[in-house]
């Protein structure tokens, strides 16, 4: 009676011999064959090992390509019409921030700098000055940072409301607005926005961008264009678009289908200490679903100049096949994959602004008045906390723009990274600018016969689409699962002759075949069954399982017998020939 270990070894040997004789994998049959010498077997083991190593190396390269670079950006085959895109959101910020009759920033700043402890103006003036520090030159803020520490208490009770009171009124800035060659009411199309540059005015901003309960509140008096969100970068416009819904879209190209804004500033309101020697306007052109951040990018419109922006949309779409990939592999987010705390629609700029707000709150215990926040729960930084907010902005800006600095702001309070990947569906606007002198005074003199506006400077900003059709860009699957499997199959077939059925054979000989041999074979090679009832069973079926070693021995015996018979016949023939 052989031991279990011997029986197991014998079974494995039989399986190996049977697999080598049956499999379609090249080279295995030569290794397991009993008719090969040891040298031949070692040679085939070496060849098989080298082939397996080379095949594995190439398959690893194919897997890396599939795992790390599955996306390719290519041009779409069809062009998109201009009416499928909205007008860009246009945010206009005057460099002149205050009404000089209400707030003389230069005078108040010099008083505070010379004698901070003796600076004791009336409550309204002090409220206006410390609120003005939020939007004026940051270099001046750093200069007086040490002086502000004695004002740890909240000296400005409502920075947002104070800035609205001392800022230039809208009617003193906007002279006229022309949309699609029709003069319109600027109050209906330009809404008041809170930015880090103070009170600005935005055209074609998508309504309902913030979630419920999120500040800053955006003033939308008599604005029917932003009550309903009918467009998003990923879904586009709805099939049924209400006529009064926003954001607006252009019916065609050229200035007759664009936007033209005439702006003006009074010389008496110029305050050079707040924003420096440059006076005029900042203009930002961005997607309607992105909150404007004026410090990132803007177009400067100097006084008595006309700036014309020829807009070219850049639309990046995404193939449906990329939904199966993880965001880290495709390097982008769909709208539903990265919900934001403050915004309803995801974009990289909105995500970074939210990240900045969260980090400033964690570091300083407050946020700047222009940052999104939960209104009742979040404190707005006062003037004494502004240096901390400025440092937080510099820190996170470095972390977002440098890969080695992404963990620079992960302290004990704020451990979560921003993880602000680009959106999978992105709409951007490239602006080609042309600039020229605006001779509005000679024109006014010729048209009206007088020139009574000597203390006023004017500018004009125009915007329209350049072409009626645009080629969009699409993120496609460069190297998908089908390509990876086909590549692996080709390499396995080239190096080892392996096919899908060969893999099935391997699985069969590793699982089902050993179970059959161990469960149904006894030590004598007979099937177990009905042995306890031999006396009752008149007829018993016995199935003999022929093993490979028995077959080999039988074939050897037959071959030897043939050889012996051949030799006997040969000797018999020789004897007869001699006789």
C-alpha positions as CSV (number, residue, x, y, z in Angstrom):
1,X,0.0,0.0,0.0
2,X,1.7,3.2,-1.2
3,X,1.7,6.3,1.0
4,X,-0.3,9.4,0.3
5,X,2.8,11.4,-0.6
6,X,3.9,8.8,-3.1
7,X,0.4,8.6,-4.5
8,X,0.2,12.4,-4.8
9,X,3.6,12.5,-6.6
10,X,2.6,9.7,-8.9
11,X,-0.6,11.6,-9.8
12,X,1.2,14.8,-10.4
13,X,3.7,13.0,-12.7
14,X,0.9,11.5,-14.7
15,X,-0.9,14.9,-15.0
16,X,2.4,16.5,-16.2
17,X,3.0,13.8,-18.8
18,X,-0.6,13.9,-19.9
19,X,-0.5,17.7,-20.2
20,X,2.7,17.7,-22.1
21,X,1.3,15.1,-24.6
22,X,-2.0,16.9,-25.0
23,X,-1.3,20.7,-24.8
24,X,-0.9,23.0,-27.8
25,X,1.7,25.2,-26.1
26,X,4.9,24.9,-28.0
27,X,7.9,23.2,-26.4
28,X,6.1,21.6,-23.4
29,X,5.8,18.2,-25.3
30,X,9.6,18.0,-25.8
31,X,10.2,18.6,-22.1
32,X,7.8,15.9,-20.8
33,X,8.6,13.4,-23.5
34,X,10.2,10.2,-22.2
35,X,11.9,9.7,-25.6
36,X,14.1,12.7,-25.2
37,X,17.5,12.8,-23.6
38,X,18.3,14.9,-20.6
39,X,20.4,17.3,-22.7
40,X,17.4,17.8,-25.1
41,X,15.1,18.4,-22.2
42,X,17.4,21.0,-20.6
43,X,17.8,22.8,-24.0
44,X,14.0,23.0,-24.4
45,X,13.6,24.2,-20.8
46,X,16.1,27.0,-21.6
47,X,14.3,28.0,-24.8
48,X,10.9,27.9,-23.2
49,X,12.1,30.0,-20.2
50,X,13.7,32.7,-22.6
51,X,10.5,32.8,-24.7
52,X,8.3,33.1,-21.5
53,X,10.6,35.9,-20.2
54,X,10.5,37.9,-23.4
55,X,6.8,37.5,-23.7
56,X,6.2,38.6,-20.1
57,X,8.4,41.7,-20.6
58,X,6.5,42.9,-23.6
59,X,3.1,42.2,-22.0
60,X,4.2,44.3,-19.0
61,X,5.0,47.2,-21.4
62,X,1.6,46.8,-23.0
63,X,-0.1,46.9,-19.6
64,X,1.8,50.0,-18.6
65,X,0.7,51.7,-21.8
66,X,-2.9,50.7,-21.2
67,X,-2.8,51.7,-17.5
68,X,-1.0,55.0,-17.7
69,X,-1.9,56.4,-21.1
70,X,-5.4,55.3,-22.1
71,X,-6.6,58.7,-23.4
72,X,-5.7,60.6,-26.5
73,X,-7.0,64.0,-27.5
74,X,-7.9,64.3,-31.2
75,X,-9.9,66.6,-33.4
76,X,-13.5,65.8,-33.9
77,X,-14.6,64.8,-37.4
78,X,-17.5,67.2,-37.5
79,X,-17.6,70.9,-36.8
80,X,-19.9,72.5,-34.3
81,X,-22.1,75.6,-35.2
82,X,-21.6,78.7,-33.2
83,X,-25.2,78.7,-31.9
84,X,-24.4,75.5,-29.9
85,X,-22.1,77.6,-27.6
86,X,-23.2,80.4,-25.3
87,X,-21.7,83.9,-25.2
88,X,-18.8,83.9,-22.8
89,X,-19.4,85.5,-19.4
90,X,-17.8,89.0,-19.4
91,X,-16.8,90.5,-16.1
92,X,-15.9,94.2,-15.9
93,X,-14.1,95.6,-13.0
94,X,-13.2,99.4,-12.8
95,X,-9.7,100.2,-11.4
96,X,-11.3,103.2,-9.8
97,X,-12.9,101.6,-6.7
98,X,-14.5,104.4,-4.6
99,X,-16.5,107.6,-4.8
100,X,-14.0,110.2,-3.7
101,X,-16.8,112.2,-2.0
102,X,-17.5,109.3,0.3
103,X,-14.1,107.6,0.7
104,X,-10.7,109.2,0.2
105,X,-8.5,106.2,0.5
106,X,-5.1,108.0,0.1
107,X,-5.9,110.5,2.8
108,X,-7.1,107.8,5.3
109,X,-4.2,105.5,4.5
110,X,-1.6,108.2,5.2
111,X,-3.3,109.2,8.4
112,X,-3.2,105.6,9.6
113,X,0.4,104.9,8.6
114,X,1.7,108.0,10.3
115,X,-0.1,107.5,13.6
116,X,-1.9,104.2,13.9
117,X,-2.6,104.5,17.6
118,X,-4.0,108.0,17.2
119,X,-6.1,107.1,14.2
120,X,-9.6,107.6,15.6
121,X,-12.0,108.8,12.8
122,X,-15.7,108.5,13.0
123,X,-17.3,105.1,12.8
124,X,-18.5,105.4,9.2
125,X,-15.1,106.6,7.9
126,X,-13.2,103.9,9.9
127,X,-15.6,101.2,8.5
128,X,-15.0,102.5,5.0
129,X,-11.2,102.5,5.3
130,X,-10.8,99.1,6.8
131,X,-13.2,97.7,4.2
132,X,-11.2,99.3,1.4
133,X,-8.0,97.5,2.6
134,X,-9.6,94.2,1.4
135,X,-9.4,95.2,-2.3
136,X,-6.5,97.7,-2.5
137,X,-2.8,97.1,-3.1
138,X,-1.6,94.0,-1.2
139,X,1.9,95.4,-1.0
140,X,0.5,98.3,1.1
141,X,-1.4,95.7,3.2
142,X,1.8,93.8,4.0
143,X,3.5,97.2,4.8
144,X,1.0,98.0,7.6
145,X,0.4,94.4,8.7
146,X,2.1,94.9,12.0
147,X,0.1,98.1,12.6
148,X,-3.2,96.2,12.0
149,X,-2.5,93.7,14.8
150,X,-3.7,96.2,17.4
151,X,-7.1,96.0,15.7
152,X,-7.8,92.3,16.5
153,X,-11.5,93.1,17.0
154,X,-13.8,93.3,14.1
155,X,-13.6,97.0,13.1
156,X,-15.7,96.5,9.9
157,X,-19.1,95.0,10.7
158,X,-20.2,94.3,7.2
159,X,-17.4,94.6,4.6
160,X,-19.6,93.5,1.7
161,X,-22.3,96.1,2.3
162,X,-19.8,98.8,3.0
163,X,-18.0,98.2,-0.3
164,X,-21.3,98.3,-2.1
165,X,-22.0,101.7,-0.5
166,X,-18.6,103.3,-1.3
167,X,-18.1,101.8,-4.8
168,X,-19.0,103.6,-8.0
169,X,-22.7,103.4,-8.9
170,X,-23.5,101.4,-12.0
171,X,-25.0,104.3,-13.8
172,X,-21.8,106.3,-13.5
173,X,-19.8,103.5,-15.2
174,X,-22.0,102.2,-18.0
175,X,-22.8,104.6,-20.8
176,X,-24.4,102.2,-23.2
177,X,-24.6,98.5,-24.0
178,X,-25.2,97.2,-27.5
179,X,-26.2,93.5,-27.9
180,X,-26.7,92.0,-31.4
181,X,-26.7,95.6,-32.9
182,X,-29.6,96.6,-30.5
183,X,-29.0,99.0,-27.6
184,X,-30.2,97.3,-24.4
185,X,-30.6,98.3,-20.7
186,X,-27.3,97.6,-19.0
187,X,-29.1,96.9,-15.6
188,X,-30.8,93.9,-17.1
189,X,-27.8,92.3,-18.6
190,X,-24.9,93.2,-16.2
191,X,-25.3,91.9,-12.6
192,X,-23.3,92.9,-9.6
193,X,-20.6,90.4,-8.6
194,X,-18.3,90.2,-5.6
195,X,-14.7,89.4,-6.6
196,X,-11.3,89.9,-4.9
197,X,-11.2,93.2,-6.9
198,X,-14.3,94.5,-5.2
199,X,-17.6,95.2,-6.9
200,X,-17.6,94.1,-10.5
201,X,-20.3,93.6,-13.1
202,X,-20.8,90.4,-15.1
203,X,-22.7,89.7,-18.4
204,X,-24.2,86.3,-19.2
205,X,-23.4,84.7,-15.9
206,X,-25.2,81.3,-15.5
207,X,-27.8,81.6,-12.7
208,X,-28.3,79.2,-9.9
209,X,-24.5,78.3,-9.8
210,X,-24.2,78.3,-6.0
211,X,-25.9,75.7,-3.8
212,X,-28.6,76.7,-1.3
213,X,-27.3,78.7,1.6
214,X,-24.0,79.6,0.1
215,X,-22.6,83.2,0.1
216,X,-21.6,85.6,-1.4
217,X,-25.1,86.5,-2.6
218,X,-25.2,87.8,-6.1
219,X,-27.4,90.7,-6.7
220,X,-29.8,89.9,-9.5
221,X,-32.5,92.7,-9.6
222,X,-34.9,92.3,-12.5
223,X,-32.7,89.6,-14.0
224,X,-34.8,87.1,-15.8
225,X,-31.8,85.6,-17.7
226,X,-30.4,83.6,-14.8
227,X,-33.4,82.1,-13.0
228,X,-33.1,78.8,-14.7
229,X,-29.9,76.8,-15.6
230,X,-30.6,75.6,-19.1
231,X,-27.0,74.9,-20.2
232,X,-24.0,73.1,-18.8
233,X,-20.7,72.2,-20.5
234,X,-21.4,68.5,-20.3
235,X,-25.0,68.4,-21.3
236,X,-25.2,71.5,-23.5
237,X,-28.4,73.4,-24.1
238,X,-31.7,71.7,-23.3
239,X,-33.8,70.5,-26.3
240,X,-36.5,73.0,-25.4
241,X,-34.9,76.3,-24.5
242,X,-37.2,79.0,-23.1
243,X,-36.8,82.3,-24.9
244,X,-35.9,84.2,-21.7
245,X,-33.4,81.7,-20.4
246,X,-29.7,82.1,-20.0
247,X,-26.9,81.9,-20.7
248,X,-27.5,83.7,-24.0
249,X,-26.0,82.4,-27.3
250,X,-25.0,84.1,-30.4
251,X,-27.0,83.7,-33.6
252,X,-24.1,84.4,-35.8
253,X,-20.7,86.0,-36.2
254,X,-19.4,89.6,-36.6
255,X,-19.9,92.7,-34.5
256,X,-23.6,92.9,-35.4
257,X,-24.1,89.6,-33.5
258,X,-21.8,90.5,-30.7
259,X,-21.6,92.7,-27.6
260,X,-20.3,96.2,-27.3
261,X,-20.0,98.1,-24.1
262,X,-19.2,101.9,-23.7
263,X,-17.8,102.7,-20.2
264,X,-16.7,105.9,-18.5
265,X,-14.9,107.1,-15.4
266,X,-14.7,110.5,-13.8
267,X,-11.3,112.0,-13.1
268,X,-12.5,113.3,-9.8
269,X,-12.8,109.7,-8.5
270,X,-9.3,108.6,-9.4
271,X,-7.3,107.3,-6.4
272,X,-3.9,106.2,-7.5
273,X,-2.7,104.9,-4.1
274,X,-5.3,102.1,-4.0
275,X,-4.6,100.3,-7.3
276,X,-1.5,102.1,-8.6
277,X,-0.9,104.4,-11.5
278,X,-2.9,102.4,-14.0
279,X,-6.5,103.5,-14.4
280,X,-9.1,101.9,-16.6
281,X,-10.9,98.6,-16.5
282,X,-10.2,94.9,-16.1
283,X,-12.2,92.5,-18.3
284,X,-12.3,88.8,-17.8
285,X,-13.8,86.4,-20.5
286,X,-14.7,83.0,-19.1
287,X,-17.3,80.2,-19.2
288,X,-20.7,81.2,-17.8
289,X,-20.6,78.4,-15.2
290,X,-17.3,79.6,-13.7
291,X,-17.2,82.2,-10.9
292,X,-14.9,85.0,-11.9
293,X,-11.5,85.3,-10.3
294,X,-9.9,88.4,-11.6
295,X,-6.4,87.7,-10.3
296,X,-6.0,84.7,-12.6
297,X,-6.5,86.2,-16.1
298,X,-7.9,89.4,-17.4
299,X,-7.8,91.9,-20.3
300,X,-6.7,95.4,-19.5
301,X,-8.7,98.2,-21.2
302,X,-6.8,101.5,-20.8
303,X,-8.6,104.9,-20.8
304,X,-9.6,106.4,-24.1
305,X,-9.0,103.1,-25.9
306,X,-11.1,100.6,-27.8
307,X,-10.4,96.9,-27.4
308,X,-12.0,94.4,-29.7
309,X,-11.9,90.7,-28.7
310,X,-12.5,88.1,-31.5
311,X,-13.6,85.1,-29.6
312,X,-12.8,81.5,-30.6
313,X,-14.4,78.8,-28.4
314,X,-12.3,75.7,-27.6
315,X,-14.6,72.8,-26.7
316,X,-13.2,69.6,-25.4
317,X,-15.6,66.6,-25.3
318,X,-15.2,63.1,-24.0
319,X,-16.0,59.7,-25.6
320,X,-18.6,57.5,-23.8
321,X,-16.0,54.8,-23.5
322,X,-14.0,56.8,-21.0
323,X,-16.8,56.5,-18.4
324,X,-15.4,53.1,-17.5
325,X,-12.1,54.5,-16.5
326,X,-11.1,55.9,-13.1
327,X,-10.7,59.8,-13.0
328,X,-7.1,59.4,-12.2
329,X,-6.4,57.3,-15.3
330,X,-8.3,59.6,-17.7
331,X,-7.1,62.8,-15.8
332,X,-10.5,64.5,-15.7
333,X,-13.8,64.5,-13.8
334,X,-17.4,64.3,-15.1
335,X,-19.8,66.6,-13.4
336,X,-21.4,63.8,-11.2
337,X,-18.0,62.4,-10.1
338,X,-16.7,65.4,-8.1
339,X,-19.5,67.1,-6.3
340,X,-18.5,70.5,-4.8
341,X,-19.6,71.9,-1.5
342,X,-20.5,75.4,-2.8
343,X,-21.1,75.0,-6.6
344,X,-23.7,73.0,-8.5
345,X,-21.5,72.6,-11.6
346,X,-17.9,71.2,-11.4
347,X,-15.1,73.0,-13.1
348,X,-11.4,73.2,-12.3
349,X,-11.6,76.9,-11.5
350,X,-14.6,76.4,-9.2
351,X,-12.9,73.6,-7.5
352,X,-9.7,75.6,-6.9
353,X,-11.7,78.5,-5.6
354,X,-13.5,76.2,-3.2
355,X,-10.2,74.7,-2.1
356,X,-8.8,78.2,-1.4
357,X,-11.8,79.1,0.7
358,X,-11.6,75.9,2.7
359,X,-7.8,76.3,3.3
360,X,-8.1,79.9,4.3
361,X,-10.9,79.0,6.8
362,X,-8.8,76.2,8.3
363,X,-5.7,78.4,8.6
364,X,-7.1,81.7,9.6
365,X,-10.5,80.8,11.0
366,X,-12.2,83.1,8.5
367,X,-12.5,83.7,4.7
368,X,-12.3,86.8,2.5
369,X,-15.5,88.5,1.7
370,X,-15.4,87.4,-2.0
371,X,-14.9,83.6,-1.2
372,X,-17.8,81.2,-1.3
373,X,-18.9,80.1,2.2
374,X,-21.8,78.9,4.2
375,X,-23.3,82.3,5.2
376,X,-24.3,81.9,8.8
377,X,-21.5,79.5,9.8
378,X,-18.4,81.2,8.4
379,X,-16.8,84.4,9.6
380,X,-15.5,86.9,7.1
381,X,-11.9,88.1,7.8
382,X,-11.5,91.6,9.1
383,X,-8.6,93.9,8.3
384,X,-6.3,92.5,11.0
385,X,-6.8,88.9,9.5
386,X,-6.1,89.9,5.9
387,X,-2.3,89.2,6.0
388,X,-3.1,85.6,7.0
389,X,-5.6,85.3,4.1
390,X,-3.0,86.7,1.7
391,X,-0.4,84.1,2.9
392,X,-2.9,81.3,2.6
393,X,-3.6,82.3,-1.0
394,X,0.1,82.4,-1.9
395,X,0.6,79.0,-0.2
396,X,-2.2,77.2,-2.0
397,X,-1.4,78.9,-5.3
398,X,2.1,77.4,-5.1
399,X,0.7,74.0,-4.2
400,X,-1.8,73.9,-7.0
401,X,0.7,75.0,-9.7
402,X,3.7,72.9,-8.6
403,X,3.6,69.1,-8.4
404,X,6.2,69.1,-5.7
405,X,4.2,71.5,-3.6
406,X,0.9,69.7,-3.5
407,X,1.4,68.7,0.1
408,X,2.8,72.1,1.3
409,X,-0.6,73.0,2.8
410,X,-1.5,69.7,4.3
411,X,-1.2,70.6,8.0
412,X,-2.9,69.1,11.0
413,X,-6.2,71.0,10.4
414,X,-6.4,70.7,6.6
415,X,-5.3,67.3,5.5
416,X,-7.5,66.9,2.3
417,X,-5.9,67.7,-1.0
418,X,-7.8,69.8,-3.5
419,X,-7.7,67.1,-6.2
420,X,-9.0,69.6,-8.7
421,X,-8.6,67.7,-12.0
422,X,-9.8,69.4,-15.2
423,X,-13.4,68.7,-16.3
424,X,-13.9,66.0,-18.9
425,X,-16.1,68.4,-20.9
426,X,-14.5,71.9,-21.0
427,X,-15.5,75.0,-22.8
428,X,-12.8,77.8,-23.0
429,X,-12.6,81.0,-25.0
430,X,-9.5,82.2,-26.7
431,X,-9.5,85.9,-27.4
432,X,-7.7,87.6,-30.2
433,X,-7.3,91.3,-29.2
434,X,-7.1,94.4,-31.4
435,X,-6.6,97.8,-29.8
436,X,-6.9,101.3,-31.0
437,X,-7.3,104.9,-29.9
438,X,-10.9,105.9,-29.0
439,X,-11.4,109.5,-30.4
440,X,-14.6,110.0,-28.6
441,X,-14.0,113.7,-27.8
442,X,-13.7,114.8,-31.5
443,X,-16.7,112.6,-32.3
444,X,-18.8,114.3,-29.5
445,X,-17.7,117.7,-30.7
446,X,-18.7,116.8,-34.3
447,X,-22.0,115.2,-33.3
448,X,-23.2,117.6,-30.5
449,X,-21.2,120.7,-31.4
450,X,-19.7,120.9,-27.9
451,X,-17.2,119.2,-25.6
452,X,-18.4,119.5,-22.1
453,X,-16.9,116.2,-20.8
454,X,-13.4,117.3,-20.0
455,X,-13.2,115.5,-16.7
456,X,-14.5,112.1,-18.1
457,X,-12.5,109.3,-19.7
458,X,-14.3,106.7,-21.8
459,X,-13.4,103.2,-23.1
460,X,-15.2,100.7,-25.4
461,X,-15.0,97.0,-25.2
462,X,-16.4,94.9,-28.0
463,X,-16.7,91.1,-28.3
464,X,-17.9,88.8,-31.0
465,X,-17.3,85.4,-32.5
466,X,-14.9,85.1,-35.3
467,X,-16.2,82.1,-37.3
468,X,-19.5,80.3,-37.6
469,X,-18.2,76.8,-37.4
470,X,-15.5,75.4,-35.0
471,X,-13.7,72.1,-34.8
472,X,-14.0,70.7,-31.3
473,X,-11.6,68.4,-29.5
474,X,-12.5,64.9,-28.2
475,X,-10.9,62.8,-25.5
476,X,-10.9,59.2,-27.0
477,X,-9.7,55.9,-25.9
478,X,-6.2,55.5,-27.3
479,X,-5.4,52.0,-25.9
480,X,-8.5,50.2,-24.6
481,X,-9.1,46.7,-23.2
482,X,-9.7,45.2,-26.6
483,X,-6.3,46.5,-27.8
484,X,-4.6,45.2,-24.7
485,X,-6.1,41.7,-25.0
486,X,-5.3,41.6,-28.7
487,X,-1.8,42.7,-28.1
488,X,-1.3,40.1,-25.4
489,X,-2.8,37.4,-27.6
490,X,-0.5,38.3,-30.4
491,X,2.6,38.2,-28.2
492,X,1.6,34.9,-26.6
493,X,0.9,33.4,-30.0
494,X,4.2,34.6,-31.4
495,X,6.4,33.5,-28.6
496,X,4.7,30.4,-27.3
497,X,1.9,29.5,-29.6
498,X,-0.7,30.1,-26.9
499,X,-4.3,30.6,-27.8
500,X,-7.5,31.0,-25.7
501,X,-8.1,27.3,-25.8
502,X,-4.5,26.7,-24.5
503,X,-5.3,28.7,-21.4
504,X,-8.5,26.7,-21.0
505,X,-6.4,23.5,-21.2
506,X,-4.1,24.9,-18.5
507,X,-7.0,25.7,-16.2
508,X,-8.5,22.3,-16.9
509,X,-5.3,20.4,-16.0
510,X,-4.9,22.5,-12.9
511,X,-8.5,22.1,-11.5
512,X,-10.9,19.6,-13.0
513,X,-8.5,16.9,-14.2
514,X,-6.8,16.4,-10.8
515,X,-10.2,16.3,-9.1
516,X,-11.3,13.5,-11.5
517,X,-8.2,11.5,-11.0
518,X,-8.2,11.8,-7.2
519,X,-11.9,11.3,-6.7
520,X,-12.7,8.4,-9.1
521,X,-9.5,6.4,-9.1
522,X,-8.4,3.9,-6.5
523,X,-4.9,2.6,-6.1
524,X,-5.4,-0.2,-8.6
525,X,-6.8,2.1,-11.3
526,X,-10.4,1.0,-10.9
527,X,-13.5,3.1,-10.2
528,X,-14.8,3.1,-6.7
529,X,-18.4,2.4,-6.4
530,X,-20.9,-0.1,-5.3
531,X,-18.3,-2.2,-3.5
532,X,-20.2,-2.4,-0.3
533,X,-23.2,-4.0,-2.1
534,X,-21.3,-6.5,-4.2
535,X,-23.3,-9.5,-2.9
536,X,-26.6,-7.7,-3.8
537,X,-25.6,-6.4,-7.1
538,X,-25.7,-9.1,-9.8
539,X,-24.0,-7.0,-12.4
540,X,-21.3,-4.5,-11.6
541,X,-19.8,-2.0,-14.0
542,X,-16.1,-1.6,-13.7
543,X,-14.5,1.2,-15.7
544,X,-10.8,1.0,-16.1
545,X,-9.0,4.3,-16.2
546,X,-6.0,4.0,-18.5
547,X,-3.1,6.1,-17.4
548,X,-0.5,7.6,-19.5
549,X,2.5,5.6,-18.1
550,X,0.6,2.3,-18.8
551,X,0.0,3.4,-22.4
552,X,3.6,4.3,-22.8
553,X,4.8,0.9,-21.4
554,X,2.3,-0.9,-23.7
555,X,3.6,1.0,-26.7
556,X,7.2,0.2,-25.8
557,X,6.4,-3.5,-25.5
558,X,4.7,-3.5,-28.9
559,X,7.7,-1.7,-30.4
560,X,10.1,-4.2,-28.8
561,X,8.0,-7.1,-30.1
562,X,8.1,-5.7,-33.6
563,X,11.8,-5.3,-33.3
564,X,12.2,-8.9,-32.1
565,X,10.0,-10.2,-34.9
566,X,11.8,-8.2,-37.5
567,X,15.2,-9.7,-36.3
568,X,13.8,-13.2,-36.4
569,X,12.6,-12.8,-39.9
570,X,15.9,-11.3,-40.9
571,X,17.9,-14.3,-39.5
572,X,15.5,-16.7,-41.2
573,X,16.0,-15.0,-44.5
574,X,19.8,-15.1,-44.1
575,X,19.7,-18.9,-43.3
576,X,17.6,-19.6,-46.4
577,X,20.0,-17.6,-48.6
578,X,23.0,-19.6,-47.3
579,X,21.2,-22.9,-48.1
